């Protein structure tokens, strides 16, 4: 028991260990996550539908999305943005690791007769001969990546874009990092909780890494016959560090906003959204 408790409360090095496939493609958990995606009022795994509608409309206007625009949506989930872009005539490719979300997105595209290709894959492994006018990564997915992974994904974006192609994504700002605190919590769920249909004991340990401006939410789930650990890493950005990520990888930052609905950036903003183009 003591060794298990040591394991539960251990603090890994920043981005030392991951669990994306376990988290996003677990048969039970992925159903829970899809339900959150499709709840129009919840802002946990995606924004509220009210914000998404406003954000998609702004992106369509800001980036001139229209008939024939080629878009790659990295981490597309169940296609909440991809659907809205395709309804404007864009040809969209959506990539996501969650089989359940992709199945839902494909069904929606067929029902609406939209020009969307959905690919169930870790987006680091995505390959295509297509060149895109726009690459997007929405709802702070960029924050879950390590420095090496961010460099790799920006290089992939660069190679996928047309000569005047744009990339847009959002991140959590350094102001939000300062609001986070280290935290621990325990729960006992007897049946059909978020993490399992069976009885489990759940432990959450939140760790802050001051030097790196990183937060880890580490979830440990103990069931009768198994123990699982999910790692949710988040990198927080200053305006300077966000600019640096893009300029070091061949991009020119056009604009910084406070969100992906075009809210003007201020120094106290809790999030940032960037529009950048290939240099």
C-alpha positions as CSV (number, residue, x, y, z in Angstrom):
1,X,0.0,0.0,0.0
2,X,2.8,2.4,0.9
3,X,4.5,1.9,-2.5
4,X,1.2,2.5,-4.3
5,X,0.7,5.8,-2.4
6,X,4.3,6.8,-3.3
7,X,3.5,6.1,-6.9
8,X,0.2,8.1,-6.8
9,X,1.9,11.2,-5.4
10,X,5.2,11.0,-7.3
11,X,6.1,14.1,-9.4
12,X,7.4,13.3,-12.8
13,X,9.7,15.6,-14.7
14,X,7.9,17.9,-17.1
15,X,6.5,16.0,-20.1
16,X,8.3,12.8,-18.9
17,X,5.3,10.5,-19.5
18,X,2.1,10.6,-21.5
19,X,-1.2,8.7,-21.8
20,X,-3.0,10.1,-24.9
21,X,-4.2,6.8,-26.4
22,X,-5.3,5.6,-23.0
23,X,-7.2,8.8,-22.3
24,X,-8.8,9.6,-25.6
25,X,-9.5,6.1,-26.9
26,X,-10.6,4.2,-23.8
27,X,-13.9,2.6,-24.6
28,X,-15.7,4.0,-21.6
29,X,-13.8,7.3,-21.1
30,X,-14.1,8.2,-24.7
31,X,-17.9,7.9,-24.5
32,X,-17.8,10.3,-21.5
33,X,-15.6,12.8,-23.4
34,X,-17.8,12.7,-26.5
35,X,-20.8,13.5,-24.3
36,X,-19.0,16.5,-23.0
37,X,-18.0,17.6,-26.5
38,X,-21.7,17.5,-27.5
39,X,-23.1,19.2,-24.5
40,X,-23.7,22.8,-25.8
41,X,-23.1,24.5,-22.5
42,X,-20.1,22.6,-21.1
43,X,-16.5,24.0,-21.5
44,X,-14.3,21.1,-20.5
45,X,-13.1,19.3,-23.6
46,X,-14.3,21.9,-26.1
47,X,-16.0,25.3,-25.9
48,X,-19.7,26.0,-25.5
49,X,-21.6,26.0,-28.7
50,X,-22.3,29.6,-28.3
51,X,-18.6,30.4,-28.3
52,X,-17.9,27.9,-31.1
53,X,-20.5,29.6,-33.4
54,X,-19.0,33.0,-32.7
55,X,-15.4,31.8,-33.0
56,X,-16.1,29.9,-36.3
57,X,-17.8,32.9,-37.8
58,X,-14.9,35.1,-36.8
59,X,-12.3,32.7,-38.2
60,X,-14.3,32.5,-41.5
61,X,-14.2,36.2,-41.8
62,X,-10.6,36.8,-40.5
63,X,-9.0,34.0,-42.7
64,X,-11.3,34.4,-45.7
65,X,-12.6,30.8,-45.5
66,X,-14.9,30.2,-48.5
67,X,-15.6,27.7,-51.2
68,X,-12.5,25.7,-52.0
69,X,-10.4,26.7,-49.0
70,X,-8.3,23.7,-48.0
71,X,-8.2,23.3,-44.2
72,X,-6.5,20.8,-41.9
73,X,-8.0,20.6,-38.4
74,X,-5.6,19.0,-35.9
75,X,-7.3,17.5,-32.9
76,X,-10.7,17.9,-34.6
77,X,-12.7,15.9,-32.0
78,X,-16.2,15.3,-33.3
79,X,-15.9,17.9,-35.9
80,X,-17.4,20.9,-34.2
81,X,-15.3,23.4,-36.1
82,X,-14.7,21.3,-39.2
83,X,-18.5,21.1,-39.8
84,X,-18.8,24.8,-39.6
85,X,-15.9,25.4,-42.0
86,X,-17.3,22.9,-44.5
87,X,-20.7,24.6,-44.4
88,X,-18.9,27.6,-45.8
89,X,-17.7,25.5,-48.7
90,X,-14.2,24.7,-47.4
91,X,-12.7,21.3,-48.0
92,X,-11.6,20.1,-44.6
93,X,-9.4,17.3,-43.3
94,X,-9.9,16.5,-39.7
95,X,-7.3,14.4,-37.7
96,X,-8.0,13.1,-34.2
97,X,-6.8,10.1,-32.1
98,X,-10.3,9.3,-30.7
99,X,-12.0,6.6,-32.7
100,X,-15.4,7.4,-31.1
101,X,-15.2,11.1,-31.9
102,X,-14.1,10.4,-35.5
103,X,-17.0,8.0,-36.0
104,X,-19.4,10.6,-34.8
105,X,-17.8,13.3,-37.0
106,X,-17.9,11.0,-40.1
107,X,-21.6,10.3,-39.5
108,X,-22.4,14.0,-39.2
109,X,-20.5,14.8,-42.4
110,X,-22.4,12.2,-44.4
111,X,-25.7,13.3,-43.0
112,X,-25.0,17.0,-43.9
113,X,-23.3,16.1,-47.2
114,X,-20.1,18.0,-46.3
115,X,-16.7,17.9,-47.9
116,X,-14.8,16.6,-44.9
117,X,-12.2,13.8,-44.7
118,X,-11.7,12.5,-41.2
119,X,-8.7,10.5,-40.2
120,X,-8.4,8.6,-36.9
121,X,-4.7,8.9,-36.1
122,X,-2.2,10.4,-33.8
123,X,-1.6,13.7,-35.7
124,X,2.2,13.4,-35.4
125,X,1.9,10.5,-37.8
126,X,-0.3,12.3,-40.3
127,X,1.1,12.3,-43.8
128,X,-0.5,13.6,-47.0
129,X,0.5,15.1,-50.4
130,X,-2.1,17.8,-49.9
131,X,-1.2,21.5,-49.3
132,X,-3.5,23.5,-47.1
133,X,-4.5,27.1,-47.0
134,X,-5.1,26.9,-43.3
135,X,-4.0,24.6,-40.4
136,X,-5.8,25.0,-37.1
137,X,-5.4,23.5,-33.6
138,X,-8.2,24.6,-31.4
139,X,-8.9,24.6,-27.7
140,X,-5.4,24.9,-26.4
141,X,-4.2,21.5,-27.7
142,X,-0.8,23.1,-28.4
143,X,-0.4,23.5,-24.6
144,X,-0.4,19.7,-24.1
145,X,2.8,19.3,-26.1
146,X,6.4,19.3,-24.9
147,X,8.9,21.7,-26.3
148,X,10.2,19.0,-28.7
149,X,6.7,18.1,-29.8
150,X,5.8,21.7,-30.3
151,X,8.8,22.2,-32.6
152,X,7.8,19.0,-34.5
153,X,4.2,20.0,-35.0
154,X,5.1,23.5,-36.1
155,X,7.5,22.0,-38.7
156,X,4.7,19.7,-39.8
157,X,2.3,22.7,-40.2
158,X,4.9,24.6,-42.1
159,X,5.4,21.7,-44.6
160,X,1.7,21.2,-45.0
161,X,0.9,24.8,-45.8
162,X,0.7,26.6,-49.2
163,X,3.2,29.4,-49.7
164,X,0.8,32.0,-48.2
165,X,-0.9,29.5,-45.9
166,X,-1.8,30.4,-42.3
167,X,-1.9,28.6,-39.0
168,X,-4.1,29.5,-36.1
169,X,-4.3,28.1,-32.6
170,X,-5.0,29.2,-29.0
171,X,-3.0,28.7,-25.8
172,X,-3.3,29.4,-22.1
173,X,-1.4,32.5,-21.0
174,X,1.1,32.9,-18.2
175,X,-1.6,34.9,-16.3
176,X,-3.6,31.7,-15.9
177,X,-0.5,29.8,-14.7
178,X,-0.1,32.2,-11.8
179,X,-3.7,31.5,-10.8
180,X,-3.2,27.7,-10.7
181,X,-2.2,26.1,-7.4
182,X,-0.9,22.7,-6.4
183,X,-3.7,20.5,-5.3
184,X,-4.7,17.0,-4.3
185,X,-8.1,15.4,-4.1
186,X,-9.6,11.9,-3.5
187,X,-12.9,10.4,-4.5
188,X,-14.6,7.1,-4.1
189,X,-17.2,6.3,-6.8
190,X,-19.3,3.2,-6.4
191,X,-20.6,2.9,-10.0
192,X,-20.7,4.8,-13.3
193,X,-18.4,7.7,-12.6
194,X,-16.6,9.7,-15.2
195,X,-13.6,7.3,-15.4
196,X,-15.3,3.9,-15.2
197,X,-18.6,2.1,-15.0
198,X,-17.3,0.1,-12.1
199,X,-16.4,1.1,-8.6
200,X,-13.1,3.0,-8.3
201,X,-11.0,5.2,-6.1
202,X,-9.8,8.3,-7.8
203,X,-6.8,10.5,-6.9
204,X,-5.9,13.8,-8.5
205,X,-2.6,15.4,-7.9
206,X,-1.9,18.8,-9.5
207,X,1.8,19.8,-9.8
208,X,3.2,23.1,-10.8
209,X,6.6,23.5,-12.4
210,X,7.6,27.2,-11.8
211,X,10.7,27.3,-14.0
212,X,9.0,25.7,-17.0
213,X,5.6,27.4,-16.5
214,X,4.0,23.9,-16.8
215,X,1.1,22.3,-14.8
216,X,0.4,18.6,-14.6
217,X,-3.0,17.2,-13.6
218,X,-2.2,13.6,-12.7
219,X,-5.2,11.3,-12.3
220,X,-4.8,7.8,-10.8
221,X,-7.8,5.4,-10.9
222,X,-7.7,2.3,-8.8
223,X,-10.3,-0.4,-9.6
224,X,-10.6,-3.9,-8.3
225,X,-8.5,-5.5,-11.1
226,X,-6.4,-2.6,-12.5
227,X,-4.7,0.7,-11.8
228,X,-4.5,3.4,-14.5
229,X,-2.8,6.8,-14.5
230,X,-3.7,9.7,-16.9
231,X,-1.4,12.6,-17.3
232,X,-2.7,16.0,-18.5
233,X,0.2,18.3,-19.2
234,X,-0.3,22.0,-19.8
235,X,2.3,24.5,-21.0
236,X,1.5,28.2,-20.3
237,X,2.8,31.0,-22.6
238,X,3.8,34.6,-22.4
239,X,3.4,36.7,-25.5
240,X,7.1,36.6,-25.9
241,X,7.4,32.8,-25.7
242,X,4.5,32.3,-28.1
243,X,6.1,34.6,-30.6
244,X,9.4,32.7,-30.2
245,X,7.8,29.3,-30.9
246,X,6.5,30.5,-34.2
247,X,9.4,32.7,-35.4
248,X,11.9,30.0,-34.7
249,X,10.0,27.6,-36.9
250,X,9.7,29.8,-40.0
251,X,6.5,31.7,-39.3
252,X,5.6,35.4,-39.1
253,X,3.1,36.2,-36.5
254,X,0.4,38.4,-37.9
255,X,-1.8,38.9,-34.9
256,X,-2.3,38.0,-31.3
257,X,-5.8,38.0,-29.8
258,X,-7.3,37.1,-26.4
259,X,-9.3,34.3,-27.8
260,X,-10.2,32.6,-31.1
261,X,-13.2,34.8,-31.5
262,X,-11.1,37.9,-32.1
263,X,-11.2,39.5,-28.7
264,X,-8.4,42.1,-28.5
265,X,-5.4,41.0,-26.5
266,X,-4.6,42.7,-23.2
267,X,-1.8,42.1,-20.8
268,X,-4.2,40.5,-18.3
269,X,-5.7,38.0,-20.8
270,X,-6.0,34.4,-19.5
271,X,-5.6,33.0,-23.1
272,X,-4.0,34.0,-26.3
273,X,-4.8,33.1,-29.9
274,X,-2.4,33.5,-32.8
275,X,-2.6,33.9,-36.5
276,X,0.7,33.3,-38.3
277,X,1.9,32.7,-41.9
278,X,4.8,31.1,-43.5
279,X,7.7,33.6,-44.0
